[in-house]
Amino acid sequence: MTHWHMGELDVFFLSYDEPLADEHFAQLQRVSPRPPKRVHGVKGLQSAYETAARNSATGRFLTIDADSFVEDDTAFRVAVDDGGVENLVFAFLARNHVNGLVYGNGSVKCWPKRVFDGLRTHEHAPAGQPRIDFHHVLPYRWLPETASVNCFATDRFQAFRGGYREALKLTVGRGGSSTGPRQALQLAERTRYRISTWISVGMDMEHGGWAIYGARRGLIDYWLDESLRIERLSDFDYFNELWREISSRNLRCEELIAETCSGMARLGLPEGWLTAEESAAVKAEALRDSDAA
């Protein structure tokens, strides 16, 4: 059993191609009690985290994704106890700037330095045994503090990719199939709420429609067309090629979203999406409810 204070741990900022990475890193430098270190341009998600682990001088370290905006020092004022679970990952909450959801997507996380030794997730997953995210193989403890804003939709491509990846991460379990027929989509109530929000809320934000389309397109590609191998979620080249195909059609995102309505119905999900005014109202109500709680 070990006690850890977040403000005493090394801090790593992980960036690849995010347009606002420099701006977000500068903000992190202002609020972090320790000078943050930057891991940039490492291809492969697990490889990037492994790079951070190798360069950490502390037994645990914090990671902040480049599309995360850390508003203040909330995360660095928290102390935790691992309860003797040495591979335990601590994760804060993050607020999604497009759809207003508050959960672990894009949040600040605290990792044991040695946890990546022998770990095989993302691009290191064994053939035929996909592990699409760390939380499929590691124990997580969710902390109640909201420590960052997930500002992923900085352009149309980033918004699309963020929605696409997260929709699949939410709906594909530990045994996600790489090939062969898919089982029927089954969602717990909380997951259904999050997915329904991803595919319908956000038209009030710049590029928000592309996040909605990305979430819908990901669900269709995996669950209906069965054209997507789940390993591709960690493949930047796949998304670049997919985006070139989408861009070549020269359609507005509203037209592309409309093409997905029948697919959403087949999956038992909402077909329609909210207008900008409706999206803003839904998010404002959710914020009032969270403040009152």
C-alpha positions as CSV (number, residue, x, y, z in Angstrom):
1,M,0.0,0.0,0.0
2,T,1.6,3.3,-1.2
3,H,0.5,6.9,-0.8
4,W,1.0,9.2,-3.7
5,H,0.6,13.0,-4.1
6,M,-0.1,14.0,-7.7
7,G,1.8,17.2,-7.3
8,E,5.1,15.3,-6.6
9,L,4.9,13.1,-9.7
10,D,6.4,13.6,-13.2
11,V,4.0,15.0,-15.8
12,F,4.1,14.0,-19.4
13,F,2.3,15.7,-22.3
14,L,1.6,13.3,-25.2
15,S,1.3,14.9,-28.7
16,Y,1.2,13.7,-32.2
17,D,-0.6,15.8,-34.8
18,E,-3.1,17.9,-32.6
19,P,-3.4,21.5,-34.0
20,L,-3.6,23.1,-30.5
21,A,-0.8,21.0,-28.9
22,D,1.6,23.9,-28.4
23,E,-1.1,26.1,-26.9
24,H,-2.3,23.3,-24.5
25,F,1.3,22.5,-23.5
26,A,2.0,26.1,-22.7
27,Q,-1.1,26.1,-20.4
28,L,0.0,22.9,-18.7
29,Q,3.4,24.6,-18.0
30,R,1.5,27.4,-16.3
31,V,-0.5,25.2,-13.9
32,S,1.8,22.2,-13.3
33,P,3.9,22.3,-10.1
34,R,6.6,20.3,-11.8
35,P,8.0,21.2,-15.3
36,P,6.0,18.9,-17.7
37,K,7.9,16.7,-20.2
38,R,6.7,16.4,-23.7
39,V,6.5,13.1,-25.7
40,H,5.9,14.1,-29.4
41,G,5.5,12.3,-32.6
42,V,5.8,8.7,-31.3
43,K,3.7,6.5,-33.5
44,G,1.5,4.0,-31.7
45,L,-0.4,4.7,-28.5
46,Q,1.2,2.2,-26.2
47,S,4.6,3.2,-27.6
48,A,4.0,6.8,-26.6
49,Y,3.1,5.8,-23.1
50,E,6.0,3.5,-22.8
51,T,8.3,6.4,-23.8
52,A,6.8,8.4,-20.9
53,A,7.3,5.5,-18.5
54,R,11.0,5.1,-19.5
55,N,11.6,8.8,-18.9
56,S,9.8,9.1,-15.6
57,A,12.0,9.7,-12.6
58,T,9.1,9.0,-10.2
59,G,7.4,5.7,-9.4
60,R,4.2,6.9,-10.9
61,F,3.6,9.6,-13.5
62,L,0.8,11.7,-14.9
63,T,-0.2,11.9,-18.6
64,I,-2.1,14.6,-20.4
65,D,-3.2,14.1,-24.0
66,A,-2.4,17.0,-26.4
67,D,-6.1,17.7,-27.0
68,S,-6.7,18.2,-23.3
69,F,-6.9,21.6,-21.8
70,V,-5.9,21.6,-18.1
71,E,-7.6,24.7,-16.8
72,D,-6.1,24.8,-13.3
73,D,-4.1,22.7,-10.7
74,T,-7.1,20.5,-9.6
75,A,-5.3,17.3,-10.5
76,F,-2.1,18.2,-8.8
77,R,-3.7,18.8,-5.5
78,V,-5.1,15.3,-5.1
79,A,-3.5,12.5,-3.0
80,V,-4.3,8.8,-3.6
81,D,-3.5,5.4,-2.1
82,D,-3.1,2.4,-4.4
83,G,-4.3,0.0,-1.7
84,G,-1.5,-2.4,-2.5
85,V,-2.7,-2.8,-6.2
86,E,0.6,-2.0,-7.9
87,N,-0.8,-1.8,-11.4
88,L,-3.7,0.4,-10.5
89,V,-4.4,3.3,-12.9
90,F,-6.0,6.5,-11.4
91,A,-8.1,8.5,-13.8
92,F,-9.7,11.8,-13.4
93,L,-12.8,13.0,-15.3
94,A,-12.8,15.3,-18.3
95,R,-15.5,17.4,-19.8
96,N,-16.1,17.0,-23.5
97,H,-16.2,20.4,-25.2
98,V,-18.4,19.2,-28.1
99,N,-21.2,17.2,-26.4
100,G,-20.8,18.1,-22.7
101,L,-20.3,14.5,-21.4
102,V,-18.2,14.2,-18.3
103,Y,-16.3,10.9,-17.9
104,G,-12.9,9.4,-18.5
105,N,-12.5,10.0,-22.2
106,G,-9.4,12.2,-22.7
107,S,-8.8,12.7,-19.0
108,V,-5.6,13.1,-16.9
109,K,-4.4,9.8,-15.7
110,C,-1.8,8.5,-13.2
111,W,0.2,5.4,-14.2
112,P,2.7,3.1,-12.4
113,K,6.1,3.4,-14.1
114,R,6.5,-0.4,-14.4
115,V,2.9,-1.1,-15.6
116,F,3.9,-1.2,-19.3
117,D,6.5,-4.0,-18.9
118,G,5.2,-6.9,-20.9
119,L,1.8,-5.1,-21.6
120,R,0.4,-5.9,-25.1
121,T,-2.4,-3.5,-26.0
122,H,-3.1,-1.2,-29.0
123,E,-0.4,-1.7,-31.6
124,H,1.3,-4.4,-29.4
125,A,-1.8,-6.6,-29.1
126,P,-1.3,-10.3,-30.1
127,A,-2.6,-11.2,-33.5
128,G,-6.3,-12.2,-33.2
129,Q,-6.6,-10.9,-29.7
130,P,-7.3,-7.2,-29.9
131,R,-7.1,-5.0,-26.8
132,I,-8.4,-1.7,-27.9
133,D,-7.5,0.2,-24.8
134,F,-5.5,0.0,-21.5
135,H,-8.7,-0.2,-19.4
136,H,-9.4,-3.6,-20.9
137,V,-6.4,-5.2,-19.2
138,L,-5.6,-2.9,-16.3
139,P,-7.6,-2.0,-13.1
140,Y,-8.8,1.6,-13.0
141,R,-10.0,3.8,-10.2
142,W,-12.0,6.7,-11.3
143,L,-11.5,9.9,-9.3
144,P,-14.4,12.4,-8.8
145,E,-12.5,15.5,-9.8
146,T,-12.9,17.0,-13.3
147,A,-9.4,18.0,-14.1
148,S,-9.4,18.9,-17.8
149,V,-11.5,19.8,-20.9
150,N,-11.3,17.4,-23.9
151,C,-10.9,19.8,-26.8
152,F,-10.4,17.2,-29.5
153,A,-12.5,18.8,-32.3
154,T,-10.0,21.4,-33.4
155,D,-10.6,20.8,-37.1
156,R,-12.9,18.6,-39.1
157,F,-10.5,15.6,-39.3
158,Q,-9.7,15.6,-35.6
159,A,-13.4,15.9,-34.7
160,F,-14.3,13.0,-37.0
161,R,-11.4,10.8,-35.8
162,G,-12.2,11.5,-32.1
163,G,-15.9,10.6,-32.6
164,Y,-15.1,7.5,-34.6
165,R,-12.6,6.1,-32.1
166,E,-14.6,6.8,-29.0
167,A,-17.8,5.3,-30.3
168,L,-16.0,2.1,-30.9
169,K,-14.1,2.2,-27.6
170,L,-17.4,2.5,-25.8
171,T,-19.2,-0.3,-27.6
172,V,-16.6,-3.0,-28.2
173,G,-15.8,-5.0,-25.1
174,R,-12.7,-7.0,-24.1
175,G,-13.4,-9.6,-26.7
176,G,-13.9,-7.3,-29.7
177,S,-13.7,-9.3,-32.8
178,S,-11.1,-8.5,-35.5
179,T,-12.7,-10.7,-38.1
180,G,-15.8,-12.7,-38.6
181,P,-19.5,-12.0,-37.8
182,R,-20.2,-9.5,-35.0
183,Q,-22.5,-10.3,-32.1
184,A,-25.5,-8.0,-31.7
185,L,-24.8,-4.6,-30.2
186,Q,-25.7,-4.7,-26.5
187,L,-25.3,-1.6,-24.3
188,A,-25.6,-0.9,-20.6
189,E,-27.8,2.0,-19.7
190,R,-24.9,4.4,-19.0
191,T,-23.0,3.4,-22.2
192,R,-26.2,3.8,-24.2
193,Y,-26.6,7.3,-22.9
194,R,-23.1,8.2,-23.8
195,I,-23.3,6.8,-27.3
196,S,-26.7,8.5,-27.9
197,T,-25.1,11.8,-26.9
198,W,-22.1,11.3,-29.1
199,I,-24.3,10.6,-32.2
200,S,-26.7,13.5,-31.6
201,V,-25.3,16.4,-29.6
202,G,-22.7,19.1,-30.6
203,M,-24.0,21.0,-33.7
204,D,-23.5,24.2,-31.7
205,M,-19.8,23.8,-31.7
206,E,-17.4,24.4,-34.6
207,H,-16.7,21.0,-36.2
208,G,-19.2,19.4,-33.8
209,G,-21.1,17.9,-36.7
210,W,-18.0,16.0,-37.8
211,A,-17.7,14.4,-34.3
212,I,-21.3,13.3,-34.6
213,Y,-20.7,11.8,-38.1
214,G,-17.5,10.2,-36.9
215,A,-19.2,8.4,-34.1
216,R,-22.0,7.2,-36.4
217,R,-19.6,6.1,-39.2
218,G,-17.5,4.1,-36.7
219,L,-20.5,2.3,-35.4
220,I,-21.7,1.4,-38.9
221,D,-18.2,0.3,-40.1
222,Y,-17.8,-2.1,-37.2
223,W,-21.2,-3.3,-36.2
224,L,-23.1,-3.3,-39.6
225,D,-20.7,-3.3,-42.5
226,E,-18.2,-5.4,-40.5
227,S,-15.5,-3.8,-42.7
228,L,-13.4,-2.5,-39.7
229,R,-10.8,-4.5,-37.8
230,I,-10.7,-3.1,-34.3
231,E,-6.9,-2.8,-34.4
232,R,-7.3,0.1,-36.8
233,L,-8.4,2.4,-34.0
234,S,-4.7,2.8,-33.2
235,D,-3.7,3.1,-36.9
236,F,-3.1,6.8,-37.9
237,D,-2.6,5.8,-41.5
238,Y,-6.0,4.1,-41.6
239,F,-7.7,7.3,-40.5
240,N,-5.7,9.4,-43.0
241,E,-6.9,7.2,-45.9
242,L,-10.5,7.1,-44.6
243,W,-10.5,10.9,-44.4
244,R,-9.3,11.2,-48.0
245,E,-12.1,9.0,-49.1
246,I,-14.7,11.1,-47.2
247,S,-13.3,14.4,-48.4
248,S,-13.3,13.3,-52.0
249,R,-17.1,13.1,-51.8
250,N,-17.4,16.9,-51.2
251,L,-20.5,16.6,-49.0
252,R,-21.5,18.7,-46.0
253,C,-21.4,16.9,-42.7
254,E,-25.2,17.2,-42.4
255,E,-25.5,15.2,-45.6
256,L,-23.2,12.6,-44.4
257,I,-25.0,12.3,-41.0
258,A,-28.3,11.9,-42.8
259,E,-26.9,8.9,-44.7
260,T,-26.3,7.2,-41.3
261,C,-29.9,7.4,-40.0
262,S,-31.0,4.0,-41.2
263,G,-27.9,2.5,-39.8
264,M,-28.6,4.0,-36.4
265,A,-32.1,2.6,-36.5
266,R,-30.8,-0.9,-37.3
267,L,-28.6,-0.6,-34.2
268,G,-31.5,0.5,-32.0
269,L,-30.0,4.0,-31.6
270,P,-31.5,7.5,-32.2
271,E,-31.7,8.3,-35.9
272,G,-31.9,12.0,-35.5
273,W,-29.6,14.6,-34.2
274,L,-30.1,17.9,-32.3
275,T,-29.9,21.4,-33.9
276,A,-27.3,23.9,-32.6
277,E,-29.9,25.5,-30.4
278,E,-31.1,22.2,-29.0
279,S,-27.6,21.0,-28.4
280,A,-26.7,24.1,-26.4
281,A,-29.9,23.8,-24.3
282,V,-29.2,20.1,-23.5
283,K,-25.7,20.9,-22.4
284,A,-26.7,23.9,-20.3
285,E,-29.3,21.8,-18.5
286,A,-26.8,19.0,-17.8
287,L,-24.4,21.6,-16.4
288,R,-27.0,23.0,-14.1
289,D,-27.9,19.5,-12.9
290,S,-24.2,18.7,-12.2
291,D,-23.7,22.0,-10.3
292,A,-26.8,21.3,-8.2
293,A,-25.7,17.7,-7.4
